[in-house]
């Protein structure tokens, strides 16, 4: 069975919630006199709707930028691993093999162990240990030629970039802005729907329900986008460790490390 994308569930759930609310409003809310009050309702709804649409638009754009920045950081981390592998060929055989083996272990552990843990907001201690071991080996290496000295310097720079990108990925797990903002967004959504319910007229329930469901679908889709973009390691749009998978394949294919 093909799973239904969460964005459709958000939209359908919002439409269903709004439709039930519409039925309740038609059943229990006394229709107001639109002839006298429609101008005030229209003006207020336009103000509230504009403010909510601006807020949702800004948050969707910001969430998308953050998602793309994190995705770029994950790719850059994998690129730093690949750079360390390439630079290791300028070192003696024993040192090169140890670096390549550690890089391969790092990629494999990120793929098989850390990525599943990140869906629950955790990271792997084994991956920490693997990175620390490689860093100690590179820093403690004693170069004997100018070429090895240059390679070591480049390796240290690559390791620093590697660590920075990994830190950016891990810190994302502790963010809380989406949990703080979601109640506000839900409150704004309810306010817009309540204003829409005020336009109750006897005999117009079908048209009114369709219009309410369309509004709720759009609001639910925006809320779903913000939620999924704010959970890049556990939502339908989960960032995948493709760069690490490619590193692992290339190390096994073009070296004698397995």
N, C-alpha and C positions, 0 to 999 in steps of 0.2 A: 504494500500500500504506500503510495506516494504521500509524504507528509505535507500538510498544508502550511505554506509560509506564514510566519507569525504576523507579518504586516497585514495579511488578509484577515487573520483572526482578530487583530486589534480593530480593524475597520468594521468587520461584521459584528463583533461584540458591542462596539459603540453604537452602531445602527440599531441593534436589538434593544440595547438599554434605552436609547432615545425613543424607540417605538413604544416600549412598555410605559415609559413616562408619559408619552403622548396619549395613550389610552387612559391612563390615570387622570391626566389633566382634563380630557374631554368628559370623563365620568364625574369628577368631583369638583373641578374648578368652575366657578360661575363665569361665563363669558363677560368680558368687559365691553364697554361701549367704545368700539373702535372709531366711531365718527367723532367723538370728543377727544379721545386719548391717542389716536394713531400717530399724530405728529410728534408728540412727546416720546412715544415708544420708538418711533423710527429714529429720531435724533439720538436717543440714549443707546439704542442697539447699534447704530452706526459707530458711535464713539467706542463702546465696549468691544464690538467686533473688530474695529480697526486696531485697537490696542492689543487684543489677543492675537490677531493675525500677525502683527509686527513682532510680538514676543515669540510666537511659534516660529516665524520665519528666521529670526535672528538665532534662536536656539538650534534649529535644524542646520543652519549654515555653520554655526560654531561647532556643533557635534560632528558634522561631516569633515570640517577642517581638522579637528582633533583626531578623528578616526584615520584620516589620510596621513597625518603626521606620525601617528603610532605605527601605521602600516609601513611607512618609509623607514622608521627607526628599526623595525624588525628586519627589514631587508638590509639595512645598513649594518646591523649586527652580524647577519650572515655573511655580508660582504667583507667585514673585518676578519671574520674567521677564515674566509678564503684567502685574504691577503696574507695572513700569518702563514698559511700553508704554502703559498707561493714563495714567500721570503725565506722559508726554512730551507729551501734548496741551496741557499748560499752558505749553509753551515755544514760542519762535519757530519758524516753519515749517521753516527749514533745519535747526535743531537737532533738531526733532521727526523729520524724515525720516531724519536720520543715525542717531538712536537706534532707530527702528523697523527700519531696514535692518540695523543691527548685531544687533538682537534676532532678526530673521528668519534671518540668517546663522547665529547661534548655535544656534537650534533646528534648522535644517536640518543643520548639521554634527554636532550631538549625535545626531540620528536616523540619518543616513546613514554617518557615519564613526566617531564615538566609541563608540556602542553596540556595533557589531560588534567593535571593538577590545577592549572591556571583557570580552568572553567569553574573551579570552586574557590578561586581567590588565593591559592597557595603556590609556592614555588618549591623546586627540588633542591635539597641540601647537597645531593650528589653533583649537581651541575655547578653549584657554588664551589665545591671542593675541586672539581675538575678545572675550573677557571683559575682558582688560586694556585693549584699545582703548576699549571702552565706558566703563569706569571712568575712564580718563583724560579722556575727553570730558566726562563729567558733572562731575568734580571741577574741571576747568579752566574750566568754563563761568562766565562773568561775568554774573550776573543784573542787570537794570536796574530791576526793580520789586520791591516787596515780595512780590507773588504769585510771581514767578519765583524769588525767594529761598526761599520756602516749598516750592515744587516741587522745587528743587534739594536742599533738606534731606531731603525725603521720598524723592527718588531715591537719594541716598547711603545712606539707611537701608535701602532695598530692595536696593541693590547689596551691602550688607554681609550681609544675610540670604541673598541669592543665593550669595555666595561661601562662606558658612558651610555651607549645604546641599550645595553642590558639593564642598567639602572633605570632608564626611562621606561622600559617595558614593565619592570617590576613595580615601580612607583604607581603606575596606572591602576594596579590592583587595589590600591588603598584610597583611591579617589572617592569622594562622597557628594560631589556637586549634583549628580543626577538624582540621588536619593533626597537631597534637600529641595530640589526644584520640582520634582514630580508632583508633590502635594499642591504646590502653587498652580501648576499647569492644570491639574484636575479641577481645582477650584474655579479657575478661569473658564474651563470648558463647561462646567455645570452652570455658571452664570450665563453664558451665551445660550445654552439650551433652555434655561428658565425664561430668559427674555423671549425666546422663540415660542415657548409654550403660551405666553400671554396673548398671542394672536389667535385665540380660540374663537371659532365661530361654529355654531350648530349647523350640521349638514355638510361641513367641509373637511371631515376627518380624513378622507382618503388623500386628498391633495395635500393637506397639512402634514399628514404622516410621511408622505413621500419627501416633502421639502425638509422636514426635520431629520429624516434618515440620511438624506444627502449631506446635510450640514454635519451630522454626527459622524458619518463615514470619513469626511475630510478631516475633522478634528482627530478622530481615532487614528487615521493614517499618519498624521503629523506626530502624535504622541508615540505611536509605535516606532517611527523613524528615530526619534530622540532616544527612546529606550534601547533599541537595537544598536545604534551607533555608540551609545554609552556603555555597552557591554560587548566589546570587540572580541573577547575570548570565550564567550558563552552563548551568544545569540546565533540566529540563523546566518548572520553575516560575519561569522567567526573568522578572524585572521588566521591564515594557515602558515605553518613553518616551511614553506616551499623552498626558501633559500637554504635552510639547513638540510633539507632532503637532497637538494642538488649538490651541496658540498659533500655529503656522505657518499653519494653515487660517484662523484668525480674522484674522491680520494681512493675509493676501492677500485675504480677502473684504471686510473693512470699511475698508481703507485703499487707497491707490494704490501701495503698495509690493509689488513682485513679484520 
